[in-house]
């Protein structure tokens, strides 16, 4: 559905991309969270989006835009406002640097009850210095539309929204989620509370709930809005997080019985290579030392060799072989246990991000007293069981 409100965004940084499994076996999130939206129609003096530098039209495009504007005048005389709007929309696309066309387009958008779009065009006309043409009504019309849009948001919804911002700033994410939900219940077509609830859900680790809120938000805003594009990208990142496959601890333990394989399985090739090399060296060391005993027919002097024809038998022993095997086995067992613990840690760390413990929450913030609906709320530290 089209957006109900024009808004000035506090542009949030793209939240960083998918959690990755590090060499130490921990799951980390790169990037920065989206910022809460604090500005909405009527929350303060209306401020236009930062202007984009329009491309100068070619002479042919400018001439064509002028012809379309002339056709729009004829349609206006006939009272065909939708036709006027369609013609001027084409004209401003051909000549986006014309303040006159931008203002005329804003006027007709206002006449066909498309207030948010009209506000965008009034802003563009002001950015293009329409007042230099002697047209001074754009700013007043813009403020009037902003006041009208503010009146569409019930006061109770605005109060709940403001309370949610305070709670979110104090890291009281469960309370903030409830306040934004209250604002949504009062005015279900107001997108800012839905966006903010998604942000606090993500900060609280409730990834699935955040994803659903972000999707609901996109249904209420125009798809070409900059914030909608940012949210779409964040949805992709969160969906990627939810699809990450973490190592199975049991499988890591079994594979770990082959020297180094458990570490390779848990994405730690350096440790895997070190384990494989160390175990191999232990066995090789046990095999490398050999004790040879020769039984001779006649007694020979100490240090002398038994003549070839008098050798009864020759005994070859490797006294350190089983010690080397034991050391290699100990290294292998230790590495298998380490791989198991690493896989378990990776899974628990990822679960902590995507599926936090909902039944017990600890919320900390600065001591706060707030008054609302004739009630006083004292907040210090909370341990909450559900």
C-alpha positions as CSV (number, residue, x, y, z in Angstrom):
1,X,0.0,0.0,0.0
2,X,1.3,3.5,-0.6
3,X,2.8,5.4,2.3
4,X,0.6,7.6,4.4
5,X,3.2,9.9,5.7
6,X,6.1,11.9,4.3
7,X,9.0,11.7,6.6
8,X,12.6,12.9,7.2
9,X,14.8,9.9,7.9
10,X,17.7,9.7,10.2
11,X,19.7,7.6,7.8
12,X,20.7,4.4,9.6
13,X,23.9,2.7,8.7
14,X,23.6,-0.6,7.0
15,X,23.8,-3.2,9.5
16,X,26.7,-5.3,8.9
17,X,26.6,-8.5,7.2
18,X,26.1,-12.0,8.3
19,X,27.6,-13.5,11.3
20,X,30.7,-15.6,10.5
21,X,32.4,-18.4,12.4
22,X,35.9,-17.2,13.5
23,X,39.0,-19.3,14.0
24,X,38.3,-19.3,17.7
25,X,34.9,-20.8,17.1
26,X,32.9,-17.7,18.1
27,X,30.1,-16.2,16.1
28,X,30.4,-12.5,15.6
29,X,28.3,-9.8,14.0
30,X,30.0,-7.3,11.8
31,X,28.6,-3.8,11.3
32,X,26.3,-1.5,13.0
33,X,22.6,-1.7,13.9
34,X,20.0,0.4,12.2
35,X,19.1,3.5,14.1
36,X,15.7,4.2,15.6
37,X,13.4,6.6,13.7
38,X,12.7,9.6,15.9
39,X,11.2,12.0,13.4
40,X,7.6,11.7,12.0
41,X,5.1,14.1,10.5
42,X,4.3,16.8,13.1
43,X,7.0,15.7,15.6
44,X,8.7,19.1,14.8
45,X,9.1,21.6,12.1
46,X,9.0,19.7,8.8
47,X,12.4,19.3,7.2
48,X,12.9,18.2,3.6
49,X,15.2,15.4,2.6
50,X,18.7,16.4,1.5
51,X,18.3,17.6,-2.1
52,X,19.8,15.6,-4.9
53,X,21.5,17.5,-7.7
54,X,19.2,17.2,-10.7
55,X,20.5,16.4,-14.1
56,X,20.2,19.2,-16.6
57,X,17.9,18.2,-19.5
58,X,18.8,18.2,-23.1
59,X,17.3,20.8,-25.3
60,X,15.0,18.2,-26.8
61,X,13.9,16.9,-23.4
62,X,13.2,20.5,-22.2
63,X,11.1,21.2,-25.2
64,X,9.2,18.0,-24.8
65,X,8.6,18.8,-21.1
66,X,7.3,22.2,-22.1
67,X,4.8,20.6,-24.5
68,X,3.6,18.2,-21.9
69,X,3.1,21.2,-19.5
70,X,1.1,22.9,-22.1
71,X,-1.1,19.8,-22.6
72,X,-1.5,19.7,-18.8
73,X,-2.9,23.3,-18.9
74,X,-5.5,22.2,-21.4
75,X,-6.5,19.2,-19.3
76,X,-6.7,21.4,-16.2
77,X,-9.2,23.7,-18.0
78,X,-11.3,20.5,-18.6
79,X,-11.0,19.6,-15.0
80,X,-9.2,16.3,-15.7
81,X,-6.9,16.3,-12.6
82,X,-5.6,12.8,-13.0
83,X,-4.6,13.5,-16.6
84,X,-2.9,16.7,-15.5
85,X,-1.0,14.8,-12.8
86,X,0.1,12.1,-15.4
87,X,1.3,14.7,-17.9
88,X,3.2,16.8,-15.3
89,X,4.8,13.6,-13.9
90,X,6.2,12.9,-17.4
91,X,7.3,16.6,-17.7
92,X,9.2,16.6,-14.4
93,X,10.9,13.3,-15.4
94,X,12.1,15.0,-18.6
95,X,13.1,18.2,-16.9
96,X,13.9,17.6,-13.2
97,X,15.8,20.9,-12.9
98,X,12.7,23.0,-13.5
99,X,11.3,24.6,-10.3
100,X,8.1,25.7,-12.0
101,X,7.3,22.2,-13.1
102,X,8.1,20.8,-9.7
103,X,5.8,23.3,-8.0
104,X,2.9,22.7,-10.5
105,X,3.3,19.0,-10.1
106,X,3.1,19.4,-6.3
107,X,-0.1,21.5,-6.6
108,X,-1.9,18.9,-8.6
109,X,-0.7,16.1,-6.4
110,X,-2.2,18.0,-3.4
111,X,-5.4,18.4,-5.4
112,X,-5.7,14.6,-6.0
113,X,-5.1,13.9,-2.3
114,X,-1.6,12.6,-2.6
115,X,-0.2,14.7,0.3
116,X,3.0,12.8,1.0
117,X,4.0,12.9,-2.7
118,X,3.0,16.6,-2.9
119,X,5.3,17.3,0.1
120,X,8.2,15.7,-1.7
121,X,7.6,17.8,-4.8
122,X,7.2,21.0,-2.7
123,X,10.6,20.2,-1.1
124,X,12.1,19.7,-4.5
125,X,10.6,23.0,-5.8
126,X,12.1,24.8,-2.8
127,X,15.5,23.2,-3.3
128,X,15.3,24.4,-6.9
129,X,14.6,28.0,-5.6
130,X,11.1,28.3,-6.9
131,X,10.8,31.5,-4.8
132,X,13.1,33.2,-7.3
133,X,10.2,32.9,-9.8
134,X,8.0,34.9,-7.4
135,X,6.2,31.8,-6.1
136,X,6.2,32.0,-2.3
137,X,3.4,29.6,-1.3
138,X,5.4,26.4,-1.4
139,X,6.7,26.5,2.1
140,X,3.4,27.4,3.7
141,X,1.6,24.6,1.8
142,X,4.3,22.2,2.9
143,X,3.8,23.1,6.6
144,X,0.1,22.9,6.2
145,X,0.2,19.4,4.8
146,X,2.6,18.4,7.6
147,X,0.2,19.7,10.2
148,X,-2.7,17.8,8.5
149,X,-0.7,14.6,8.5
150,X,0.2,15.0,12.2
151,X,-3.5,15.3,13.0
152,X,-4.0,11.8,11.5
153,X,-1.8,10.2,14.2
154,X,-3.8,9.9,17.4
155,X,-2.2,11.6,20.4
156,X,-2.1,8.3,22.4
157,X,-0.1,6.7,19.6
158,X,2.4,9.6,19.6
159,X,2.7,9.3,23.4
160,X,3.4,5.5,23.2
161,X,5.9,6.1,20.4
162,X,7.8,8.7,22.4
163,X,7.8,6.4,25.5
164,X,9.2,3.6,23.4
165,X,12.1,5.8,22.3
166,X,13.0,6.7,25.9
167,X,12.8,3.0,26.9
168,X,14.9,1.9,24.0
169,X,17.5,4.5,24.8
170,X,17.6,3.0,28.4
171,X,18.1,-0.5,26.9
172,X,14.7,-1.5,28.3
173,X,14.0,-3.4,25.1
174,X,11.0,-5.4,26.3
175,X,9.3,-2.3,27.5
176,X,10.1,-0.4,24.3
177,X,8.7,-3.3,22.3
178,X,5.5,-3.1,24.2
179,X,5.2,0.7,23.7
180,X,5.8,0.5,20.0
181,X,3.3,-2.3,19.8
182,X,0.8,-0.1,21.6
183,X,1.4,2.7,19.1
184,X,0.9,0.2,16.3
185,X,-2.4,-1.1,17.8
186,X,-3.7,2.5,17.9
187,X,-2.6,3.4,14.4
188,X,-1.8,0.3,12.3
189,X,-0.9,2.3,9.2
190,X,1.8,4.3,10.9
191,X,5.1,2.7,9.7
192,X,7.6,4.3,12.1
193,X,6.5,2.3,15.2
194,X,6.8,-0.9,13.2
195,X,10.3,0.0,12.1
196,X,11.4,0.8,15.7
197,X,9.9,-2.4,17.0
198,X,12.0,-4.3,14.5
199,X,15.1,-2.4,15.7
200,X,14.5,-3.2,19.4
201,X,13.7,-6.8,18.6
202,X,16.9,-7.1,16.8
203,X,18.9,-5.5,19.6
204,X,17.2,-7.9,22.0
205,X,18.3,-10.8,19.9
206,X,14.8,-11.7,18.6
207,X,15.9,-12.1,15.0
208,X,12.7,-13.8,13.7
209,X,10.4,-11.1,15.2
210,X,12.7,-8.4,13.8
211,X,12.5,-9.9,10.3
212,X,8.7,-10.0,10.4
213,X,8.5,-6.4,11.6
214,X,10.9,-5.3,8.8
215,X,8.7,-7.1,6.3
216,X,5.5,-5.5,7.7
217,X,7.2,-2.1,7.5
218,X,8.0,-2.5,3.8
219,X,4.3,-3.1,3.1
220,X,3.5,0.4,4.4
221,X,6.2,2.5,2.6
222,X,7.0,3.2,-1.0
223,X,9.5,0.7,-2.4
224,X,11.8,3.4,-3.8
225,X,12.2,5.2,-0.5
226,X,15.8,5.2,0.7
227,X,14.9,3.7,4.1
228,X,12.9,0.9,2.4
229,X,16.0,0.0,0.4
230,X,18.1,-0.1,3.5
231,X,15.5,-2.3,5.3
232,X,15.4,-4.7,2.3
233,X,19.2,-5.1,2.5
234,X,19.0,-5.7,6.2
235,X,16.3,-8.4,5.7
236,X,18.6,-10.2,3.4
237,X,21.4,-10.1,6.0
238,X,19.2,-11.3,8.8
239,X,17.9,-14.1,6.6
240,X,21.4,-15.1,5.8
241,X,22.2,-15.2,9.6
242,X,19.2,-17.5,10.1
243,X,20.4,-19.9,7.4
244,X,23.9,-20.3,8.8
245,X,24.7,-24.0,9.4
246,X,26.8,-24.5,12.5
247,X,29.0,-27.6,13.1
248,X,27.4,-30.6,14.8
249,X,29.3,-31.2,18.1
250,X,28.9,-35.0,17.9
251,X,30.2,-35.1,14.3
252,X,33.1,-32.9,15.3
253,X,34.0,-35.4,18.1
254,X,33.9,-38.4,15.7
255,X,35.9,-36.7,13.0
256,X,38.3,-35.5,15.6
257,X,39.4,-39.1,16.2
258,X,41.3,-38.7,12.9
259,X,44.1,-36.2,13.9
260,X,43.2,-32.7,12.9
261,X,39.9,-33.5,11.1
262,X,37.7,-32.2,13.9
263,X,39.5,-28.8,13.7
264,X,39.1,-28.7,9.9
265,X,35.4,-29.5,10.3
266,X,35.0,-26.6,12.8
267,X,36.7,-24.2,10.4
268,X,40.0,-24.0,12.2
269,X,42.5,-25.3,9.6
270,X,45.5,-23.9,11.4
271,X,44.8,-26.0,14.5
272,X,43.9,-28.9,12.4
273,X,47.2,-28.8,10.5
274,X,49.1,-28.4,13.8
275,X,47.4,-31.4,15.4
276,X,48.0,-33.6,12.3
277,X,51.7,-32.6,12.2
278,X,52.3,-33.0,15.9
279,X,50.6,-36.5,16.0
280,X,52.5,-37.6,13.0
281,X,55.8,-36.4,14.4
282,X,55.2,-38.3,17.6
283,X,54.6,-41.6,15.7
284,X,57.6,-40.9,13.5
285,X,59.8,-40.2,16.5
286,X,58.8,-43.5,18.0
287,X,59.6,-45.4,14.8
288,X,62.9,-43.6,14.2
289,X,64.7,-45.1,17.2
290,X,65.6,-48.8,16.8
291,X,67.5,-51.0,19.2
292,X,69.3,-53.9,17.4
293,X,70.5,-56.9,19.4
294,X,72.8,-59.5,17.7
295,X,73.3,-63.0,19.1
296,X,76.7,-64.4,18.2
297,X,78.1,-67.9,18.4
298,X,81.3,-66.8,20.2
299,X,81.7,-64.0,22.6
300,X,83.1,-60.9,21.1
301,X,84.9,-58.0,22.7
302,X,82.8,-55.0,23.8
303,X,82.1,-52.7,20.9
304,X,83.3,-55.2,18.3
305,X,81.0,-56.6,15.6
306,X,80.0,-60.2,15.3
307,X,81.5,-61.8,12.3
308,X,79.0,-62.5,9.6
309,X,79.4,-66.2,9.7
310,X,78.8,-66.4,13.5
311,X,75.5,-64.5,13.7
312,X,72.8,-66.7,15.3
313,X,70.0,-64.2,15.1
314,X,69.4,-60.5,15.0
315,X,66.7,-58.8,17.2
316,X,65.2,-55.4,16.2
317,X,63.2,-53.5,18.8
318,X,61.6,-50.0,18.8
319,X,61.3,-49.3,22.5
320,X,59.7,-45.8,22.0
321,X,57.2,-46.8,19.4
322,X,54.3,-47.3,21.7
323,X,55.3,-44.2,23.6
324,X,55.0,-42.3,20.3
325,X,51.7,-43.9,19.5
326,X,50.5,-43.0,23.0
327,X,51.5,-39.4,22.7
328,X,49.8,-39.3,19.2
329,X,46.7,-40.8,20.7
330,X,46.6,-38.3,23.5
331,X,47.0,-35.5,21.1
332,X,44.3,-36.9,18.9
333,X,41.9,-37.4,21.8
334,X,42.6,-33.9,23.2
335,X,42.0,-32.4,19.7
336,X,38.7,-34.3,19.3
337,X,37.5,-33.0,22.6
338,X,38.6,-29.5,21.7
339,X,36.8,-29.8,18.3
340,X,33.6,-30.9,20.2
341,X,33.8,-28.0,22.6
342,X,34.4,-25.6,19.7
343,X,31.4,-26.9,17.7
344,X,29.3,-26.7,20.8
345,X,30.4,-23.2,21.5
346,X,29.7,-22.1,18.0
347,X,26.2,-23.5,18.1
348,X,25.5,-21.9,21.5
349,X,26.9,-18.6,20.4
350,X,24.8,-18.6,17.2
351,X,21.7,-19.7,19.1
352,X,22.2,-16.8,21.5
353,X,22.0,-14.4,18.6
354,X,19.0,-15.9,16.8
355,X,17.0,-17.5,19.6
356,X,17.6,-15.8,22.9
357,X,16.2,-17.1,26.1
358,X,12.8,-15.4,26.2
359,X,11.7,-16.6,29.6
360,X,14.3,-14.6,31.6
361,X,15.5,-11.2,30.6
362,X,17.8,-8.8,32.4
363,X,17.4,-5.1,31.6
364,X,19.7,-2.4,32.9
365,X,19.5,1.3,32.5
366,X,19.9,4.6,34.3
367,X,17.5,5.1,37.1
368,X,14.4,6.7,35.6
369,X,11.1,8.2,36.7
370,X,8.4,8.8,34.1
371,X,4.9,10.0,34.3
372,X,2.2,8.8,32.0
373,X,-1.6,8.4,32.3
374,X,-1.5,9.6,35.9
375,X,1.0,6.9,36.9
376,X,4.6,7.1,38.0
377,X,7.1,4.6,36.7
378,X,10.3,4.0,38.7
379,X,12.9,2.0,36.7
380,X,16.2,0.7,38.0
381,X,17.3,-2.8,37.3
382,X,14.9,-5.6,36.2
383,X,15.0,-9.4,36.2
384,X,11.9,-10.5,34.3
385,X,10.4,-14.0,34.3
386,X,7.7,-14.8,31.8
